[in-house]
């Protein structure tokens, strides 16, 4: 039994999230008028983007008229952005990044050509942990998850399943499910969760292995249909959707997303961001907004976030050792 507890060619798009005019200049490293760049390792519409759109308006207000500019750099399962963060960004407080697990670590665990590692970062805080889900188009021929698996058994490697990129939580979920269900899926990597669910919704792939918080708006609108969740128990937001465990496949998986900075980041800036993010996650208005998007708030800050990343690195080294021979043969 294996449980994954947590969840890239440069394209630049800037989104400035500014605080309301009533925000007051705060004391600390950041003050009114400052601008912070947020590196995003995936395309718009995915998990990083969803987190930024949720958190940063509140964070801007907490810091007092500080602007956040999102810089999208999809490619290599986030490794382009995170290599820049670790190797090129000056630790001056002006640039941070959304960091997604497990791909933050699996990138370099799986690929020796990727040279950054988490020791070159300053973890700030985890914000959400998002359970995994398998979704299909609203008019898909697969009415249930068992229908999809039955087709995969009948015609191995014929069922196309999207993921957010090789090494991401969705990729590992598909590999672990193949082992648990004794099936072979045709795994299709995309540059993030958004392109994956979009392809499923458009019928270009059979299903997308994704995350609840990312796909929930489309599920709610009836554009995507969830077949299964990779959670310990059924989710309040999707009470009619079975867990993989219920169906006999003991796979529990998901992705966590937070913020990190380069090594050497000013401690005053880090602590000011931690304190402001804590206030954001405790804000009832933020909590209501997160719940409306099925975002599971899981605030873990500072050294505790560092310890979490260290534990996950060790865990996923073990996961990769157990599946790499199979994956490399595919």
Backbone torsions as a table, in degrees:
resi	resn	phi	psi	omega
1	UNK	NA	135.5	-177.8
2	UNK	-133.4	132.8	177.8
3	UNK	-123.0	124.9	173.1
4	UNK	-96.2	110.9	-171.5
5	UNK	-74.2	-25.7	-176.6
6	UNK	-116.9	-146.8	177.5
7	UNK	-168.5	NA	NA
8	UNK	NA	NA	NA
9	UNK	NA	76.6	-172.5
10	UNK	-103.8	124.3	174.1
11	UNK	-121.2	124.4	-176.0
12	UNK	-110.7	126.3	172.4
13	UNK	-138.1	129.8	-176.5
14	UNK	-107.3	133.4	172.6
15	UNK	-125.4	118.1	179.2
16	UNK	-96.4	122.3	178.5
17	UNK	-109.7	106.4	-176.5
18	UNK	-107.0	152.5	179.4
19	UNK	-78.3	159.2	175.4
20	UNK	-60.4	158.3	-175.9
21	UNK	-64.1	-19.7	-177.4
22	UNK	-80.4	-9.2	-177.8
23	UNK	-62.8	142.5	-177.8
24	UNK	-100.9	146.8	177.3
25	UNK	-63.5	130.5	-176.8
26	UNK	-96.2	166.3	174.9
27	UNK	-88.6	140.6	177.5
28	UNK	133.0	-163.8	-175.5
29	UNK	-63.6	-44.1	-178.4
30	UNK	-96.3	144.9	178.5
31	UNK	-145.5	173.4	-176.0
32	UNK	-51.2	132.2	177.9
33	UNK	94.1	-12.7	178.1
34	UNK	-66.7	155.4	178.1
35	UNK	-127.8	132.4	180.0
36	UNK	-120.8	126.0	174.8
37	UNK	-84.8	134.6	177.7
38	UNK	-115.0	109.9	177.4
39	UNK	-72.8	135.3	-179.0
40	UNK	-123.7	118.0	-174.2
41	UNK	-84.1	6.3	-177.0
42	UNK	-138.3	166.7	-177.2
43	UNK	-69.8	158.3	173.1
44	UNK	-56.5	146.2	179.5
45	UNK	96.9	-5.2	179.8
46	UNK	-99.8	-164.0	-174.6
47	UNK	-66.4	-41.0	178.2
48	UNK	-61.6	-45.8	-179.3
49	UNK	-62.8	-43.4	179.8
50	UNK	-60.8	-40.4	179.1
51	UNK	-66.0	-44.5	-179.3
52	UNK	-61.0	-45.4	-178.7
53	UNK	-64.8	-31.0	179.7
54	UNK	-77.4	-47.6	-168.7
55	UNK	-84.5	-43.9	-163.1
56	UNK	-69.5	-30.1	172.3
57	UNK	-61.6	-40.5	177.4
58	UNK	-68.1	-42.2	-178.1
59	UNK	-65.2	-40.4	177.8
60	UNK	-58.2	-42.5	-179.9
61	UNK	-67.1	-41.3	179.9
62	UNK	-62.5	-34.8	-177.4
63	UNK	-85.7	-13.4	176.3
64	UNK	85.7	77.7	174.8
65	UNK	61.4	38.7	170.6
66	UNK	-96.5	136.1	-178.7
67	UNK	-100.2	142.0	176.0
68	UNK	-115.4	126.9	-179.4
69	UNK	-112.5	114.0	-179.8
70	UNK	-82.1	127.3	-180.0
71	UNK	-116.2	107.2	-175.1
72	UNK	-84.7	125.7	179.9
73	UNK	-135.2	68.7	-176.7
74	UNK	-69.2	145.5	176.4
75	UNK	145.8	141.9	174.0
76	UNK	57.2	40.1	177.0
77	UNK	51.6	45.7	177.4
78	UNK	89.2	-10.8	-171.8
79	UNK	-67.2	-26.8	178.7
80	UNK	-64.1	-48.8	-179.7
81	UNK	-66.4	-42.9	-175.1
82	UNK	-74.5	-29.8	172.4
83	UNK	-65.6	-41.8	176.9
84	UNK	-61.8	-43.6	-179.7
85	UNK	-59.6	-44.8	-174.9
86	UNK	-78.4	-34.2	-168.6
87	UNK	-107.0	-23.9	-169.4
88	UNK	-122.0	-28.2	-174.4
89	UNK	-75.3	135.4	175.2
90	UNK	-76.9	136.5	-179.3
91	UNK	-80.6	62.0	-175.0
92	UNK	-107.5	7.1	179.5
93	UNK	88.4	-5.8	-173.7
94	UNK	-90.6	-12.4	-178.5
95	UNK	-137.6	130.1	173.5
96	UNK	-131.5	-179.1	178.9
97	UNK	-146.8	149.1	165.8
98	UNK	-75.9	131.1	179.3
99	UNK	-116.0	129.7	-175.7
100	UNK	-112.7	134.3	174.3
101	UNK	-110.5	148.8	9.9
102	UNK	-90.3	-4.4	-171.7
103	UNK	-62.9	-22.8	176.1
104	UNK	-54.8	-39.5	179.8
105	UNK	-95.2	-39.4	-174.9
106	UNK	-64.9	-24.4	176.3
107	UNK	-52.4	-53.2	-175.9
108	UNK	-87.8	-20.3	173.5
109	UNK	-65.2	-38.9	-175.9
110	UNK	-89.4	-20.4	-170.1
111	UNK	-135.6	108.7	-177.8
112	UNK	-65.5	-18.1	-179.1
113	UNK	-77.8	-13.1	176.5
114	UNK	-89.0	122.1	-165.9
115	UNK	-104.4	-11.1	178.4
116	UNK	-77.7	164.0	170.0
117	UNK	-150.8	171.6	-172.8
118	UNK	-69.3	-17.3	176.4
119	UNK	-68.2	-16.4	179.4
120	UNK	-93.5	11.1	-178.8
121	UNK	-120.7	161.3	170.9
122	UNK	-114.8	97.4	178.9
123	UNK	-62.5	136.8	-179.8
124	UNK	-103.2	-64.5	-180.0
125	UNK	-164.3	141.7	167.1
126	UNK	-84.4	143.3	-177.1
127	UNK	-114.1	-46.8	-177.2
128	UNK	-133.8	153.5	167.6
129	UNK	-125.1	124.3	-166.1
130	UNK	-118.1	114.3	-179.0
131	UNK	-62.8	153.8	177.5
132	UNK	-78.6	156.8	179.5
133	UNK	-151.7	151.5	170.5
134	UNK	-110.7	124.2	-177.7
135	UNK	-124.0	151.2	176.8
136	UNK	-130.7	168.6	175.6
137	UNK	-62.8	154.8	-177.6
138	UNK	-58.3	-31.8	-178.4
139	UNK	-102.8	20.7	-178.6
140	UNK	-61.4	147.6	176.0
141	UNK	-69.3	-17.6	-178.9
142	UNK	-88.4	105.6	-178.9
143	UNK	-80.2	-29.3	-178.2
144	UNK	-135.4	165.8	177.1
145	UNK	-66.0	-33.7	177.8
146	UNK	-65.7	-32.6	175.3
147	UNK	-61.4	-43.8	-179.3
148	UNK	-64.7	-43.7	-179.8
149	UNK	-67.9	-35.4	178.3
150	UNK	-63.3	-40.1	177.7
151	UNK	-65.6	-37.5	179.1
152	UNK	-67.6	-34.3	178.2
153	UNK	-72.3	-38.5	-177.8
154	UNK	-69.8	-39.0	179.7
155	UNK	-131.9	86.5	-176.2
156	UNK	-54.0	138.3	177.4
157	UNK	66.4	14.9	178.9
158	UNK	-93.9	-24.6	-179.5
159	UNK	-84.8	120.8	-176.5
160	UNK	-91.4	125.7	-176.1
161	UNK	-126.5	118.7	-179.4
162	UNK	-81.9	154.0	173.6
163	UNK	-143.8	171.6	-175.2
164	UNK	-81.8	2.6	178.9
165	UNK	136.1	149.7	-179.6
166	UNK	-61.1	124.7	-178.9
167	UNK	104.0	-11.7	178.0
168	UNK	-79.4	172.0	-179.2
169	UNK	-61.5	-37.4	-178.9
170	UNK	-66.1	-38.4	177.0
171	UNK	-61.8	-48.4	179.5
172	UNK	-64.3	-36.4	177.7
173	UNK	-59.4	-44.0	-179.5
174	UNK	-65.3	-39.2	178.7
175	UNK	-65.0	-45.6	-179.1
176	UNK	-66.7	-35.5	177.0
177	UNK	-67.2	-39.7	176.4
178	UNK	-55.8	-41.8	179.0
179	UNK	-67.8	-44.8	-176.0
180	UNK	-68.6	-36.3	-175.5
181	UNK	-100.6	-3.3	-179.2
182	UNK	56.4	52.1	177.6
183	UNK	-129.4	167.3	175.1
184	UNK	-124.1	119.8	179.9
185	UNK	-105.5	152.0	172.2
186	UNK	-90.6	101.4	-174.2
187	UNK	-83.3	127.2	-175.6
188	UNK	-117.5	109.4	-179.9
189	UNK	-81.5	142.8	175.1
190	UNK	-125.1	170.4	178.7
191	UNK	-89.2	60.3	178.3
192	UNK	120.5	169.6	-177.7
193	UNK	-70.3	-37.3	-177.9
194	UNK	-58.6	-52.9	177.3
195	UNK	-59.8	-30.7	180.0
196	UNK	-67.8	-51.3	-179.1
197	UNK	-69.2	-30.7	177.4
198	UNK	-62.9	-41.4	178.5
199	UNK	-64.4	-39.0	177.9
200	UNK	-66.4	-44.4	-179.1
201	UNK	-61.9	-34.4	179.7
202	UNK	-86.0	1.6	178.7
203	UNK	76.4	14.4	179.1
204	UNK	-79.7	-22.2	171.5
205	UNK	-133.6	162.3	-176.8
206	UNK	-72.9	-39.0	-176.3
207	UNK	-154.0	159.8	173.0
208	UNK	-121.9	126.5	168.5
209	UNK	-86.4	121.5	-166.8
210	UNK	-147.4	-152.8	178.9
211	UNK	-130.3	149.1	-174.3
212	UNK	-61.3	-47.4	-176.6
213	UNK	-62.8	-26.1	-179.1
214	UNK	-82.3	-41.1	-174.2
215	UNK	-92.4	-13.2	-172.9
216	UNK	-56.5	-42.9	178.1
217	UNK	-57.2	-39.2	178.9
218	UNK	-74.3	-32.7	174.6
219	UNK	-64.7	-45.2	-178.6
220	UNK	-62.2	-35.6	179.9
221	UNK	-82.1	-5.1	178.8
222	UNK	84.7	11.9	-179.6
223	UNK	-86.4	-25.7	176.0
224	UNK	-125.5	149.4	179.0
225	UNK	-120.3	120.8	179.1
226	UNK	-79.4	136.6	179.2
227	UNK	-101.8	-32.4	-175.3
228	UNK	-161.6	150.4	171.7
229	UNK	-116.5	145.0	-179.8
230	UNK	-99.8	64.9	-177.5
231	UNK	-127.2	165.0	178.9
232	UNK	-65.8	-38.2	-178.4
233	UNK	-137.1	164.1	176.1
234	UNK	-58.8	148.4	-175.8
235	UNK	-93.5	144.1	179.4
236	UNK	-58.8	-36.5	-178.6
237	UNK	-72.7	-25.0	-177.1
238	UNK	-130.8	64.7	-171.6
239	UNK	-66.1	-21.2	-178.0
240	UNK	-93.3	0.0	-177.2
241	UNK	-97.9	123.0	-177.7
242	UNK	-72.5	158.5	171.2
243	UNK	-86.1	157.5	175.2
244	UNK	-60.6	-35.0	179.6
245	UNK	-61.9	-40.6	178.3
246	UNK	-58.1	-36.2	-176.5
247	UNK	-84.8	0.0	176.0
248	UNK	99.5	11.2	-178.8
249	UNK	-118.7	106.1	-170.7
250	UNK	-83.0	70.8	178.7
251	UNK	-123.7	118.0	177.1
252	UNK	-122.1	121.8	-172.0
253	UNK	-151.2	163.9	178.2
254	UNK	176.8	-170.3	-177.2
255	UNK	-135.3	140.7	172.8
256	UNK	-109.1	146.5	-177.9
257	UNK	-136.9	134.6	179.5
258	UNK	-152.7	-155.7	-177.3
259	UNK	-125.7	140.7	174.9
260	UNK	-138.4	165.9	-179.6
261	UNK	-132.9	171.8	176.3
262	UNK	-69.9	159.1	174.6
263	UNK	-58.4	146.4	-179.0
264	UNK	83.8	6.7	179.5
265	UNK	-59.5	138.6	-177.6
266	UNK	-58.3	128.8	-177.7
267	UNK	-61.3	-34.1	178.8
268	UNK	-63.9	-40.1	178.6
269	UNK	-67.9	-43.2	179.6
270	UNK	-59.5	-46.7	-176.9
271	UNK	-67.8	-36.4	177.9
272	UNK	-64.2	-40.2	177.0
273	UNK	-66.3	-42.3	178.6
274	UNK	-60.0	-47.4	-178.5
275	UNK	-62.9	-41.6	-179.6
276	UNK	-68.3	-40.9	178.1
277	UNK	-65.6	-35.9	176.3
278	UNK	-61.9	-44.9	178.4
279	UNK	-63.1	-38.1	178.1
280	UNK	-60.0	-49.5	-175.8
281	UNK	-69.2	-18.5	177.3
282	UNK	-91.8	-5.9	-178.8
283	UNK	-73.7	121.8	-179.6
284	UNK	-56.6	-35.0	178.9
285	UNK	-65.8	-41.3	176.1
286	UNK	-64.2	-45.0	-179.3
287	UNK	-60.0	-38.6	177.7
288	UNK	-66.5	-42.1	178.4
289	UNK	-64.0	-41.0	178.8
290	UNK	-64.0	-43.9	-179.2
291	UNK	-63.5	-35.6	-179.4
292	UNK	-66.1	-21.5	178.3
293	UNK	-104.0	9.0	-177.4
294	UNK	58.8	34.9	176.4
295	UNK	-90.6	117.8	-178.3
296	UNK	-87.1	102.8	-177.6
297	UNK	-67.6	129.8	-176.5
298	UNK	-145.1	75.5	-172.4
299	UNK	-78.6	118.2	178.3
300	UNK	-136.0	117.8	-166.8
301	UNK	-119.9	157.6	170.1
302	UNK	58.8	-131.1	-176.8
303	UNK	-63.7	-29.0	177.2
304	UNK	-66.6	-36.9	176.3
305	UNK	-68.0	-39.8	175.7
306	UNK	-58.9	-45.9	179.4
307	UNK	-62.8	-38.3	177.5
308	UNK	-60.6	-45.6	179.5
309	UNK	-64.7	-39.8	177.9
310	UNK	-61.7	-44.2	179.0
311	UNK	-62.2	-42.9	-178.6
312	UNK	-66.5	-36.9	177.3
313	UNK	-59.3	-45.6	178.8
314	UNK	-62.9	-43.3	-179.0
315	UNK	-61.6	-45.5	-175.2
316	UNK	-77.6	-20.7	169.0
317	UNK	-62.2	-40.7	176.7
318	UNK	-66.5	-41.6	178.1
319	UNK	-60.0	-47.3	-177.4
320	UNK	-64.9	-39.7	177.7
321	UNK	-59.1	-33.0	-176.8
322	UNK	-79.6	-20.8	-174.5
323	UNK	-121.7	-7.8	-170.2
324	UNK	-63.9	-34.7	180.0
325	UNK	-63.9	-41.9	178.5
326	UNK	-66.0	-45.0	-177.1
327	UNK	-64.7	-43.5	-177.0
328	UNK	-68.7	-18.6	176.2
329	UNK	-83.3	-21.9	-176.1
330	UNK	-69.8	NA	NA
